[in-house]
Amino acid sequence: MNTQTLKVDKGVDNHHSYQQTVDCLRNGGLVAFPTETVYGLGALATDPNATKRIFEAKGRPSDNPLIVHIGTKEEVNTYAAEIPESALLLMEAFWPGPLTLIFNEKPGVIAESVTVGLGTVGLRMPDHPVALKLLRLLGGPLAAPSANRSGKPSPTRASHVARDLDGRIPFILDGGATGVGVESTVIDMTSNPPAILRPGGITVDMIEAVIGPVRSETRVEESDAPRAPGMKYMHYSPDAPVWLIEPDRTQIEQAVKVLKDEGKKVAVIGPDELKTDKSSWYFATGAYADPSQLASNLYDVLRKCDETEADVILAVEAPPEGMGIAVMNRLKKAADGKRFSM
């Protein structure tokens, strides 16, 4: 399969590019497109055969549900069996935006390969002009996980998508680098109180300011099917093993020395303030006190590690608050929970 990358610039007539991709989706094909979080790999969510192709292209486990992207708030009524008042408040406050709401589904509408038989559906309205234009021209819902091979760092640039999925999908819509940099917050509106299943661009504090207390439920037993993406499987991992390390320059440099003495080449990803010339490579992610910068740059620097000959990657832990919680969620998944200790 020949993968075409179609650049969709502001101020340029992109009608033909959008029409090509809409026609592809209506005919059961896959299209990668930018959102405000990461690039998504979209298929028409009501087409069982098309949505199965997402799993094939990504090598994604078949029990991992997909988030459904919609172009208007009104479409929720088409796919959700009931909409709690708290969900309406969150939609008003944060849609379009990086927030996925899980509802009980209306039976027989969304393909079962999307909901994996859970009886629920995750819906979100992305805050990106390319994604919204594509959805509104299509006039239907797109099931869209991140547009990468399963387990690898999510793509925040069209070039990342091409690196993982070239030859596996027909089209990539190139809308430039994404902004938020980590996937949407996922909150289960079918539980009382609502449960955050995956932290993301909308923080707990922001949500609780609108609807009151929520709880966190971000892990799942190995034998159970995950209720949201990112809950069960190892994710976001570059080629070299990742180890978490505390945000302390002395510890980082001591760890680098130990690993180098073992003959290993070491890459470090961390905040600007802790940059060291002791490691083989240091990829700065922004100011430590601004977790939104860390989030925006995280996947890009994880992928840059794959362009090196690093044997080990040390990832500096983020602040345990605000967007730092989402960053730490991704880093723990990338490291499979491993921490470096001496």
LOKOLKOL-878172 format. One record per residue (C-alpha): x, y, z; residue in one letter; residue number from 1. Coordinates in nm, 3 decimals. Each point is the difference from the previous one (the first is absolute). Last residue first. Example, Ala and Ser with C-alpha at 12.3 -4.5 7.8 and 13.67 -1.06 7.14 Angstrom:
<nodes>
1.367|-0.106|0.714|s|2
-0.137|-0.344|0.066|a|1
</nodes>
This chain:
<nodes>
2.161|0.250|4.337|m|342
-0.360|0.044|-0.114|s|341
-0.149|0.043|-0.345|f|340
-0.377|-0.035|-0.007|r|339
-0.195|-0.254|-0.216|k|338
-0.380|0.035|-0.022|g|337
-0.029|-0.133|-0.355|d|336
0.240|0.282|-0.091|a|335
-0.223|0.131|-0.278|a|334
-0.310|-0.060|0.213|k|333
0.154|0.183|0.296|k|332
0.100|0.284|-0.234|l|331
-0.354|0.029|-0.139|r|330
-0.164|0.020|0.345|n|329
0.276|0.236|0.114|m|328
-0.083|0.242|-0.283|v|327
-0.372|-0.016|0.084|a|326
0.070|0.073|0.368|i|325
0.236|0.284|-0.098|g|324
-0.296|0.162|-0.175|m|323
-0.122|0.111|0.342|g|322
0.203|-0.150|0.284|e|321
0.268|-0.263|0.063|p|320
0.285|0.208|-0.152|p|319
0.169|-0.200|-0.279|a|318
0.248|-0.286|0.045|e|317
0.323|0.010|-0.199|v|316
0.021|-0.269|-0.266|a|315
0.325|-0.195|-0.023|l|314
0.032|-0.178|-0.333|i|313
0.229|-0.302|-0.041|v|312
0.194|-0.151|-0.293|d|311
0.002|0.326|-0.195|a|310
0.112|-0.019|-0.362|e|309
-0.200|0.309|-0.095|t|308
-0.297|0.053|-0.234|e|307
-0.222|-0.203|0.233|d|306
0.070|0.257|0.273|c|305
-0.156|0.260|-0.230|k|304
-0.326|-0.196|0.028|r|303
-0.005|0.044|0.377|l|302
0.085|0.367|-0.057|v|301
-0.304|0.052|-0.226|d|300
-0.224|-0.198|0.233|y|299
0.075|0.224|0.297|l|298
0.012|0.347|-0.158|n|297
-0.357|0.123|0.055|s|296
-0.031|-0.183|0.331|a|295
0.321|0.149|0.143|l|294
-0.109|0.344|-0.116|q|293
-0.339|-0.047|0.172|s|292
0.193|-0.113|0.308|p|291
0.130|0.357|0.053|d|290
0.211|0.003|0.320|a|289
0.254|-0.236|-0.155|y|288
0.058|0.239|-0.291|a|287
0.019|-0.163|-0.340|g|286
0.051|-0.355|-0.130|t|285
0.378|-0.007|-0.043|a|284
0.153|-0.299|-0.177|f|283
0.341|-0.087|0.142|y|282
0.228|-0.236|-0.194|w|281
0.314|-0.193|0.095|s|280
-0.052|0.102|0.363|s|279
0.251|0.204|0.200|k|278
-0.079|0.326|-0.180|d|277
-0.291|0.065|0.232|t|276
-0.335|0.175|-0.040|k|275
-0.183|0.022|0.331|l|274
-0.155|0.344|-0.048|e|273
-0.133|-0.074|-0.349|d|272
-0.221|-0.282|0.124|p|271
0.062|-0.367|-0.073|g|270
0.083|-0.267|-0.254|i|269
0.333|-0.177|0.052|v|268
0.176|-0.221|-0.253|a|267
0.265|-0.245|0.114|v|266
0.249|-0.210|-0.195|k|265
0.085|-0.309|0.202|k|264
0.346|-0.142|0.074|g|263
-0.078|-0.097|0.360|e|262
0.205|0.300|0.113|d|261
-0.235|0.206|-0.217|k|260
-0.297|-0.130|0.200|l|259
0.156|0.084|0.335|v|258
0.112|0.343|-0.124|k|257
-0.345|0.084|-0.138|v|256
-0.158|-0.101|0.331|a|255
0.240|0.226|0.191|q|254
-0.081|0.287|-0.239|e|253
-0.374|-0.046|0.046|i|252
0.027|-0.035|0.377|q|251
0.205|0.319|0.029|t|250
-0.234|0.191|-0.232|r|249
-0.315|-0.090|0.195|d|248
-0.338|-0.033|-0.171|p|247
-0.043|-0.366|0.107|e|246
0.060|-0.276|-0.253|i|245
-0.226|-0.212|-0.219|l|244
0.159|-0.273|-0.211|w|243
-0.074|-0.049|-0.371|v|242
0.123|-0.297|-0.205|p|241
0.125|0.084|-0.351|a|240
-0.238|-0.025|-0.298|d|239
-0.239|0.277|0.111|p|238
-0.306|-0.083|0.210|s|237
-0.328|0.196|0.002|y|236
-0.204|-0.291|0.130|h|235
0.013|-0.317|0.211|m|234
-0.355|-0.136|0.012|y|233
-0.283|0.036|0.249|k|232
-0.144|0.348|0.051|m|231
0.121|0.192|-0.306|g|230
-0.327|-0.017|-0.192|p|229
-0.318|-0.016|0.210|a|228
-0.208|-0.273|0.165|r|227
0.291|-0.246|-0.010|p|226
-0.099|-0.368|-0.032|a|225
0.077|-0.197|0.315|d|224
0.250|-0.281|0.061|s|223
0.295|0.237|0.051|e|222
-0.193|0.203|0.257|e|221
-0.061|0.362|-0.095|v|220
0.163|0.324|0.108|r|219
-0.100|0.368|-0.039|t|218
-0.295|0.024|0.240|e|217
-0.004|0.352|0.141|s|216
-0.302|0.145|0.180|r|215
-0.208|0.307|-0.066|v|214
-0.113|0.278|0.235|p|213
-0.199|0.300|-0.127|g|212
-0.145|0.056|-0.348|i|211
0.168|0.315|-0.138|v|210
0.290|0.078|0.236|a|209
0.047|-0.376|0.033|e|208
0.082|-0.023|-0.372|i|207
0.261|0.276|0.005|m|206
0.160|-0.138|0.316|d|205
0.016|-0.349|-0.150|v|204
0.184|0.134|-0.305|t|203
-0.120|0.038|-0.359|i|202
0.297|-0.079|-0.226|g|201
0.034|-0.358|0.115|g|200
-0.059|-0.247|0.282|p|199
-0.146|-0.340|-0.097|r|198
-0.284|-0.187|0.173|l|197
-0.139|0.298|0.191|i|196
-0.307|-0.126|0.181|a|195
-0.337|0.174|0.028|p|194
-0.152|-0.019|0.349|p|193
-0.204|-0.204|-0.063|n|192
0.091|-0.202|-0.309|s|191
-0.140|0.026|-0.353|t|190
0.177|0.331|-0.066|m|189
0.340|-0.169|-0.034|d|188
0.264|0.267|-0.055|i|187
0.279|-0.016|-0.259|v|186
0.248|0.289|-0.016|t|185
0.119|0.046|-0.354|s|184
0.335|-0.120|-0.134|e|183
0.329|0.175|0.058|v|182
0.164|0.272|-0.215|g|181
-0.233|0.291|0.075|v|180
0.101|0.186|-0.318|g|179
0.030|-0.223|-0.307|t|178
0.269|0.059|-0.260|a|177
-0.109|0.077|-0.355|g|176
-0.332|-0.074|-0.168|g|175
0.121|-0.288|-0.216|d|174
-0.294|-0.218|-0.105|l|173
0.140|-0.351|-0.037|i|172
-0.161|-0.229|-0.257|f|171
-0.013|-0.361|-0.127|p|170
0.112|-0.197|0.307|i|169
0.255|-0.280|0.053|r|168
0.270|0.101|-0.249|g|167
0.136|0.265|0.235|d|166
-0.147|-0.069|0.346|l|165
0.275|0.052|0.255|d|164
0.237|0.249|-0.163|r|163
-0.286|0.164|-0.189|a|162
-0.187|0.067|0.324|v|161
0.309|0.159|0.157|h|160
0.047|0.215|-0.313|s|159
-0.358|0.126|0.041|a|158
0.098|0.143|0.338|r|157
-0.118|-0.066|0.358|t|156
0.008|-0.377|-0.035|p|155
-0.053|-0.226|0.305|s|154
0.307|-0.179|0.132|p|153
0.000|-0.369|-0.098|k|152
-0.216|-0.268|0.164|g|151
-0.229|-0.055|-0.298|s|150
0.141|0.139|-0.322|r|149
-0.099|0.364|-0.024|n|148
-0.302|0.209|-0.098|a|147
-0.151|0.048|0.347|s|146
-0.347|-0.154|0.031|p|145
-0.277|0.121|-0.229|a|144
-0.355|-0.125|-0.047|a|143
-0.146|0.269|-0.221|l|142
-0.364|0.104|0.020|p|141
-0.202|0.120|-0.299|g|140
-0.071|0.303|-0.217|g|139
0.322|-0.048|-0.197|l|138
0.026|0.372|-0.070|l|137
-0.063|0.072|0.367|r|136
0.255|-0.253|0.121|l|135
0.271|0.117|-0.242|l|134
-0.060|0.366|0.084|k|133
0.010|-0.075|0.373|l|132
0.324|-0.199|-0.025|a|131
0.171|0.265|-0.213|v|130
-0.116|0.290|0.221|p|129
0.112|-0.167|0.325|h|128
-0.192|-0.011|0.328|d|127
-0.116|-0.360|-0.007|p|126
-0.358|-0.096|0.094|m|125
0.013|-0.311|0.216|r|124
-0.198|-0.317|0.052|l|123
0.082|-0.323|0.185|g|122
-0.262|-0.274|-0.047|v|121
-0.142|-0.248|0.247|t|120
-0.157|-0.346|-0.027|g|119
0.338|-0.162|0.057|l|118
-0.018|-0.216|-0.314|g|117
0.329|0.117|-0.146|v|116
-0.142|0.358|-0.034|t|115
0.178|0.063|-0.330|v|114
-0.005|-0.362|-0.126|s|113
-0.373|0.002|0.079|e|112
-0.064|0.262|-0.269|a|111
-0.195|0.304|0.127|i|110
-0.376|0.004|-0.062|v|109
-0.144|-0.336|0.107|g|108
-0.066|0.078|0.363|p|107
-0.003|0.362|0.122|k|106
0.310|0.013|0.213|e|105
0.036|0.056|0.374|n|104
0.221|0.306|0.018|f|103
0.374|0.069|0.028|i|102
0.106|0.363|-0.036|l|101
0.329|0.086|-0.171|t|100
0.158|0.339|0.078|l|99
0.271|0.170|-0.207|p|98
-0.212|0.285|-0.139|g|97
-0.308|0.110|-0.191|p|96
-0.150|-0.030|0.245|w|95
0.133|0.091|0.347|f|94
-0.254|0.204|0.197|a|93
-0.323|-0.075|-0.184|e|92
0.093|-0.366|-0.044|m|91
0.088|-0.021|0.369|l|90
-0.336|0.150|0.103|l|89
-0.188|-0.234|-0.234|l|88
0.187|-0.294|0.153|a|87
-0.101|0.108|0.350|s|86
-0.364|0.012|-0.111|e|85
0.025|-0.367|-0.097|p|84
-0.038|-0.098|-0.367|i|83
-0.186|-0.322|-0.073|e|82
0.026|-0.266|-0.270|a|81
0.296|0.174|-0.167|a|80
0.062|-0.033|-0.376|y|79
-0.250|0.225|-0.177|t|78
-0.051|0.237|0.294|n|77
0.374|0.067|0.006|v|76
-0.033|0.134|-0.355|e|75
-0.131|0.333|0.133|e|74
0.345|0.091|0.130|k|73
0.132|0.030|-0.356|t|72
0.290|-0.149|-0.199|g|71
0.032|-0.339|0.167|i|70
0.297|-0.216|0.095|h|69
-0.054|-0.354|0.131|v|68
0.262|-0.140|0.238|i|67
0.107|-0.360|-0.064|l|66
-0.014|-0.294|0.239|p|65
0.297|-0.233|0.070|n|64
-0.123|-0.362|-0.010|d|63
0.132|-0.057|-0.355|s|62
0.360|0.076|0.093|p|61
0.144|0.254|-0.249|r|60
0.235|-0.100|-0.282|g|59
-0.049|0.357|-0.123|k|58
-0.108|-0.075|-0.357|a|57
-0.195|-0.313|0.101|e|56
-0.179|0.167|0.292|f|55
-0.099|0.294|-0.221|i|54
-0.113|-0.242|-0.273|r|53
-0.259|-0.140|0.242|k|52
-0.160|0.347|0.001|t|51
-0.052|-0.015|-0.376|a|50
-0.161|-0.343|0.007|n|49
-0.243|0.092|0.278|p|48
-0.111|0.330|-0.160|d|47
-0.185|0.223|0.250|t|46
0.322|0.156|0.132|a|45
0.114|0.114|-0.345|l|44
0.375|-0.040|0.024|a|43
0.258|0.239|0.144|g|42
0.360|-0.027|0.110|l|41
0.056|0.293|0.235|g|40
0.291|0.245|0.021|y|39
0.059|0.129|0.353|v|38
-0.170|0.246|0.239|t|37
-0.147|0.293|-0.197|e|36
-0.102|-0.244|-0.273|t|35
0.189|-0.085|-0.316|p|34
-0.116|-0.253|-0.260|f|33
0.083|-0.356|-0.106|a|32
-0.247|-0.144|-0.251|v|31
-0.121|-0.361|-0.030|l|30
-0.222|-0.150|-0.269|g|29
-0.355|-0.138|0.006|g|28
-0.137|0.171|-0.310|n|27
-0.143|0.293|0.197|r|26
0.344|0.052|0.153|l|25
0.174|0.011|-0.339|c|24
-0.261|0.238|-0.141|d|23
0.054|0.230|0.300|v|22
0.377|-0.019|-0.052|t|21
-0.016|0.091|-0.366|q|20
-0.253|0.277|0.070|q|19
0.228|0.152|0.264|y|18
0.295|0.009|-0.237|s|17
-0.211|0.137|-0.287|h|16
-0.143|0.283|0.214|h|15
0.337|0.111|0.134|n|14
-0.005|0.350|-0.150|d|13
0.277|0.168|0.199|v|12
-0.047|0.261|0.275|g|11
0.097|-0.241|0.275|k|10
0.205|-0.293|-0.123|d|9
-0.123|-0.355|-0.058|v|8
0.297|-0.213|-0.102|k|7
-0.106|-0.331|-0.151|l|6
0.226|-0.295|0.078|t|5
-0.072|-0.294|-0.232|q|4
0.065|-0.358|0.111|t|3
0.048|-0.247|-0.287|n|2
-0.123|-0.348|0.089|m|1
</nodes>
